[in-house]
Amino acid sequence: MKLSVTGVNHVTAPVEVRERLAFDAARLPDFLRDLHAQPGVQEGMILSTCNRVEIAVAAEDSFDPRQSVAAFLARASAADAGWVGQFLYHHDGQDAIRHLFRVAASLDSMVIGEPQILGQMKAAYEAAKLQGTVNGYLDSVLTRAFSVAKRVRSETEIGQSAVSVSYAAVELAKQIFGSLSGKRAILVGAGKMSELAARHLRRSGVAEILVTNRSPERAARMAEIFQGRAVDYATFVSALKDVDVLIASSGAPHYILTKDDMRRVMSARRNRPMFLIDIAVPRNIEPAVNELDSVFLYDIDDLQRAVEENRKGRREEAATAQHIVDEEVERMILRLRAREMTPLIVALQQQLESMRMAEIERARGKLGALSPQQEEAIEAVTRGIINKLAHGPISELRRAAAGPQGAPLVDSIRRMFRLGD
């Protein structure tokens, strides 16, 4: 039995390739059954996300994962196998285990420490379990990968700091106010950055999200998505007296919020603190606004510096996380080697027991009728001899499971006791 992982990710393949190779979730059960039906495949899982498509299989030693998985991916995506092959990476054995552990722990992600990949990997595992394509060797590796990811999260701070501009903006707002629970926020602009910020704001417990945009239809759509309220773009400044957080990312070519505007807003707010985040280029908010009391203004350069510091921190945490992964890989290898020894140990015990029973039966013809006490004595003596004979080989097999000498010892014991394959 051998383990392999073959696939593409954000490093080896551009988005148009990943899109073509991605698996339709509705047809995933069919693809899993098709993968499992490949000659030599014992178990299989398909992980398909926006940043990676990977096939993990446990297969017979004769199975060629490079060619077989490339052909499988080509059929599934109606592409040429040679074209698919140029983007693929491949890991076998211990390297495959290390790769799966790194993926689960988000050490192989585009954004190190992002939490989504673990959920996506668990969903892929559950889909494979449901189809019966994961049930043994690969199952044990995957469940351990989830435990490793949990350990990395609990023993490092790899996922604690913001590494996107939108997330960093909301984290800064939380630092200013302590908590965003019960606060009101307004998004000026209804693009992707505003949408991401709105998601983070919602998760942080804001009471209400207002949206304004030069296109009122887009503002209304975003407000509906986040159970918020659209505000007229021409008069949004008048709504700011009741707002605690403003995130601006409109495409306006000039300042849409000036120092004079904010002076009036702060007067109406009785100088209650207000947090302004300008992530637009060119900037939407006049920098002089930051001179007003109780106004905290940050622009995209401020956020980028915070994000880069956080990314640096995550990279440092990733080094610690990698030590955890390496340690867990070694433990997993020991477990798997010990597991491989178990059938041989059982076969050895059965062989010795068979020899013991055969010798007792041969002796019965010479000994005649035996009393229960004599039967018990013969049973105890012969079983004791067998156990002592077996103790040395079994102890050596268990010890050898942890090192490279395991395979030669297995061959020697098979030949010595005529255990076959």
C-alpha positions in Angstrom: 0.0 0.0 0.0 1.3 3.5 -0.9 0.0 7.0 -0.4 0.2 9.7 -3.0 -1.1 13.2 -3.6 -1.2 14.7 -7.1 -2.7 18.1 -8.0 -2.3 21.8 -8.9 -2.4 24.9 -6.8 -2.0 28.7 -7.0 1.7 28.3 -7.4 1.8 25.7 -10.2 -1.2 26.7 -12.2 -2.9 30.0 -13.2 -6.5 30.6 -12.3 -7.8 29.6 -15.8 -6.2 26.2 -15.4 -7.5 25.7 -11.9 -11.0 26.7 -13.1 -10.9 24.1 -15.8 -9.7 21.3 -13.5 -12.1 22.2 -10.7 -14.8 19.6 -9.9 -18.4 20.4 -10.0 -19.7 19.8 -6.5 -23.0 18.3 -7.8 -21.1 15.6 -9.7 -18.4 15.0 -7.1 -20.0 11.7 -5.9 -19.7 10.3 -9.5 -16.1 11.4 -9.8 -15.2 9.8 -6.4 -16.7 6.5 -7.5 -14.8 6.8 -10.8 -11.6 7.5 -9.0 -12.1 4.5 -6.6 -12.8 2.3 -9.6 -9.3 2.9 -11.1 -7.2 -0.3 -11.2 -5.0 -0.4 -8.0 -6.8 2.4 -6.1 -7.9 1.3 -2.6 -9.0 4.7 -1.3 -9.4 8.2 -2.8 -10.3 11.8 -2.0 -10.8 14.8 -4.2 -10.1 18.3 -2.8 -11.3 21.1 -5.1 -11.1 24.8 -4.1 -10.5 28.0 -5.9 -6.8 27.7 -5.2 -6.1 24.0 -5.5 -7.3 20.7 -7.0 -5.8 17.7 -5.4 -6.3 13.9 -5.7 -5.1 11.9 -2.6 -5.1 8.1 -3.1 -4.0 5.0 -1.1 -3.1 2.4 -3.8 -1.4 -0.9 -4.5 2.3 -0.7 -4.9 1.9 -1.4 -8.7 -0.2 1.7 -9.1 1.4 4.6 -11.0 -0.2 7.7 -9.5 1.4 10.2 -11.9 0.0 8.8 -15.1 -3.3 7.4 -13.6 -4.3 10.6 -11.8 -3.2 12.8 -14.7 -5.4 10.7 -17.0 -8.3 10.9 -14.5 -8.1 14.7 -14.3 -7.9 14.9 -18.0 -11.1 12.8 -18.5 -12.9 14.7 -15.7 -12.1 18.1 -17.3 -12.2 17.0 -21.0 -8.6 18.1 -21.4 -5.5 16.6 -22.9 -3.5 14.5 -20.4 -0.2 16.0 -21.6 -1.5 19.5 -21.1 -2.8 18.7 -17.6 0.5 17.0 -16.7 2.6 20.2 -17.1 0.9 21.8 -14.2 0.9 18.9 -11.7 2.9 18.3 -8.6 3.2 14.9 -7.0 4.1 13.6 -3.5 4.6 10.0 -2.4 4.7 8.3 1.0 6.2 10.4 3.8 6.2 13.5 1.5 2.5 13.0 0.8 1.7 12.8 4.5 3.7 16.0 5.1 1.9 17.8 2.3 -1.6 16.8 3.6 -0.6 18.0 7.1 0.7 21.3 5.7 -2.4 21.9 3.7 -4.7 21.2 6.7 -2.6 23.5 8.8 -2.8 26.3 6.1 0.9 26.4 5.6 0.5 25.7 1.9 -2.2 28.4 1.3 -1.9 31.6 -0.6 -2.5 33.4 2.6 -0.7 31.5 5.4 -2.9 30.8 8.4 -6.3 31.3 6.6 -8.9 29.1 8.2 -11.1 28.2 5.1 -8.9 25.4 3.8 -9.4 23.2 6.9 -13.2 23.4 6.5 -12.8 22.7 2.8 -10.6 19.7 3.5 -13.0 18.3 6.0 -15.9 18.7 3.6 -13.9 16.7 0.9 -13.2 14.0 3.5 -16.9 13.8 4.5 -17.9 13.5 0.8 -15.4 10.7 0.3 -16.5 8.9 3.5 -20.1 9.1 2.3 -19.2 7.4 -1.0 -17.1 4.8 0.8 -13.9 5.9 -0.9 -12.0 6.6 2.3 -12.0 3.9 4.9 -8.6 2.8 6.0 -5.0 3.9 5.4 -5.9 7.3 3.9 -8.6 7.7 6.5 -6.1 7.5 9.3 -3.7 10.0 7.7 -6.5 12.5 7.0 -8.0 12.4 10.5 -4.5 12.9 11.9 -4.1 15.9 9.5 -7.1 17.5 11.1 -5.7 17.0 14.6 -2.4 18.5 13.4 -4.2 21.6 12.1 -6.0 21.9 15.5 -2.6 21.7 17.3 -1.1 24.3 15.1 -4.0 26.7 15.8 -3.8 26.1 19.5 0.0 26.3 19.9 0.8 29.2 17.5 -0.8 32.5 16.6 -0.6 31.8 12.9 -4.2 32.8 12.2 -4.6 35.6 14.8 -3.6 38.8 12.8 -5.3 40.4 9.8 -3.6 39.9 6.5 -6.1 41.6 4.2 -6.8 45.3 3.9 -10.5 44.9 4.6 -9.9 42.7 7.6 -7.2 45.0 8.9 -9.5 48.0 8.7 -12.1 46.3 10.8 -9.5 45.1 13.3 -8.2 48.7 13.7 -11.8 49.8 14.3 -12.1 47.2 17.1 -8.9 48.5 18.7 -10.3 52.0 18.7 -13.6 51.1 20.2 -12.7 48.0 22.2 -15.8 46.3 20.7 -17.9 47.0 17.6 -21.0 45.5 19.3 -23.9 48.0 19.0 -21.9 50.3 16.7 -23.1 51.7 13.3 -21.0 51.6 10.2 -21.3 53.1 6.7 -19.7 51.8 3.5 -19.0 54.5 0.9 -18.7 52.5 -2.3 -20.2 49.1 -3.1 -17.3 47.3 -4.7 -15.4 44.1 -3.6 -13.4 45.8 -0.9 -16.6 47.2 0.7 -18.2 43.8 0.5 -15.3 42.1 2.3 -15.3 44.9 4.9 -19.0 44.4 5.4 -18.5 40.7 6.1 -15.9 41.4 8.7 -18.1 44.1 10.3 -21.1 41.7 10.5 -18.9 39.1 12.2 -17.7 41.7 14.6 -21.2 42.4 15.8 -22.0 45.9 14.4 -25.7 46.9 15.0 -26.3 48.3 11.5 -24.5 48.7 8.2 -25.4 51.6 5.9 -24.3 51.6 2.2 -24.0 54.5 -0.2 -22.8 54.5 -3.7 -23.0 56.6 -6.9 -25.1 53.8 -8.3 -28.2 53.6 -6.0 -29.0 50.1 -7.4 -25.6 48.7 -6.3 -26.0 50.3 -2.9 -29.4 48.7 -2.5 -28.2 45.3 -3.5 -25.3 45.3 -1.0 -27.5 46.7 1.8 -29.9 43.8 1.1 -27.1 41.2 1.3 -26.0 42.5 4.7 -29.5 43.3 6.1 -28.5 47.0 6.1 -29.9 50.2 4.7 -29.0 52.2 1.5 -28.3 55.9 1.9 -28.5 58.6 -0.8 -25.0 59.3 -2.1 -25.7 63.0 -2.5 -26.6 63.5 1.1 -24.7 60.7 2.9 -22.7 63.2 5.0 -25.9 64.1 6.9 -26.2 60.5 8.1 -22.7 60.5 9.6 -23.7 62.0 12.9 -25.2 58.6 13.9 -22.3 56.5 12.4 -19.2 55.3 14.4 -17.2 53.7 11.6 -16.9 54.8 8.0 -15.1 52.8 5.3 -14.6 54.6 2.0 -13.6 52.8 -1.2 -15.5 54.7 -3.9 -14.0 55.5 -7.3 -14.5 59.2 -7.0 -11.6 61.2 -8.4 -11.7 63.8 -5.6 -12.3 64.1 -1.9 -15.9 63.3 -1.0 -15.4 64.1 2.7 -13.6 67.2 3.8 -12.3 68.6 7.0 -15.2 71.1 7.1 -17.7 68.3 6.6 -16.2 66.3 9.5 -16.1 69.4 11.7 -19.9 69.7 11.4 -20.3 66.0 11.8 -18.3 65.9 15.0 -20.2 68.9 16.4 -23.4 67.0 15.9 -21.9 63.9 17.5 -20.8 66.0 20.5 -17.3 64.8 19.8 -18.0 61.1 20.3 -15.1 59.2 18.6 -15.4 58.3 15.0 -13.2 55.9 13.0 -12.6 56.6 9.3 -10.9 54.2 6.9 -10.0 55.4 3.4 -9.0 52.5 1.3 -9.7 54.3 -2.0 -7.1 55.3 -4.6 -7.2 58.2 -5.2 -8.2 59.0 -1.6 -11.8 59.8 -0.8 -11.2 61.7 2.5 -9.2 64.9 3.0 -6.1 64.0 5.1 -6.6 67.1 7.2 -9.6 65.4 8.8 -7.2 63.6 11.0 -6.4 66.9 12.8 -9.8 67.0 14.4 -10.3 65.8 17.9 -11.8 62.3 18.4 -11.4 61.5 14.7 -9.2 58.6 13.8 -8.4 58.5 10.0 -6.4 55.7 8.4 -5.6 55.4 4.7 -4.6 52.4 2.6 -0.9 52.9 3.2 -1.5 52.7 7.0 -3.4 49.5 6.5 -0.8 48.0 4.1 1.9 48.6 6.7 -0.2 46.8 9.3 -1.0 44.0 6.9 2.7 43.5 6.1 3.7 43.4 9.8 1.0 40.8 10.3 2.2 38.8 7.4 5.7 38.9 8.8 4.3 37.7 12.1 2.5 34.9 10.4 5.6 33.8 8.5 7.5 33.7 11.9 4.6 31.6 13.4 4.7 29.4 10.3 8.2 28.3 11.2 7.0 27.1 14.6 4.0 25.4 12.9 6.3 23.6 10.5 8.2 22.1 13.5 4.9 20.8 14.7 4.1 19.3 11.3 7.5 17.6 11.1 7.1 16.2 14.6 3.6 14.9 13.7 4.8 13.4 10.4 7.4 11.3 12.3 4.7 10.1 14.7 2.4 9.2 11.8 5.1 7.2 10.1 5.8 5.3 13.3 2.1 4.5 13.7 1.8 3.4 10.1 4.9 1.2 10.3 3.6 -0.4 13.5 0.2 -0.9 11.8 1.9 -2.7 8.9 3.7 -5.1 11.3 0.4 -6.2 12.9 -0.7 -8.6 10.2 2.7 -10.3 10.2 2.7 -10.6 14.0 -0.8 -12.2 13.9 0.4 -14.5 11.1 3.4 -15.5 13.2 1.3 -16.2 16.3 -1.2 -18.3 14.3 1.6 -20.3 12.7 3.2 -21.1 16.0 -0.2 -22.0 17.5 -0.8 -24.3 14.6 2.5 -26.0 15.1 1.8 -26.4 18.8 -1.6 -28.0 18.3 -0.2 -30.3 15.6 2.5 -31.6 17.9 0.0 -32.1 20.8 -2.2 -34.2 18.5 0.8 -36.3 17.3 1.7 -37.0 20.9 -1.8 -38.1 22.0 -1.4 -41.4 20.1 1.6 -42.3 22.2 0.3 -41.0 25.5 -3.1 -42.5 25.5 -6.0 -41.1 27.6 -5.0 -38.2 29.7 -6.6 -36.8 32.8 -7.9 -33.2 32.9 -5.0 -32.3 35.0 -2.5 -33.8 32.5 -4.3 -32.0 29.6 -4.1 -28.7 31.5 -0.4 -29.3 32.2 0.4 -30.1 28.5 -1.6 -27.0 27.5 0.3 -24.8 29.9 3.8 -26.1 29.1 3.4 -26.0 25.3 1.8 -22.6 25.3 4.6 -21.3 27.6 7.2 -22.6 25.2 5.5 -21.0 22.2 5.1 -17.7 23.9 8.8 -17.6 24.8 9.8 -18.5 21.3 7.5 -15.8 19.8 8.5 -13.1 22.3 11.9 -12.3 20.7 10.8 -12.1 17.0 7.6 -10.1 18.0 9.6 -7.6 20.1 12.1 -7.1 17.3 9.3 -6.6 14.7 7.7 -3.9 16.9 11.1 -2.2 17.5 12.1 -2.4 13.9 8.8 -0.6 12.9 10.5 2.6 14.0 13.5 2.3 11.7 14.8 1.4 8.2 15.8 -2.1 9.3 12.1 -3.1 9.4 11.8 -4.4 5.8 14.8 -6.7 6.0 13.7 -8.1 9.3 10.2 -8.8 8.0 11.6 -10.7 5.0 13.9 -12.8 7.4 11.0 -13.7 9.7 8.7 -14.6 6.8 11.3 -17.0 5.4 12.3 -18.4 8.8 8.7 -19.3 9.8 7.5 -19.9 6.2 4.8 -17.3 6.4 4.6 -16.6 2.7 3.3 -13.1 1.6 
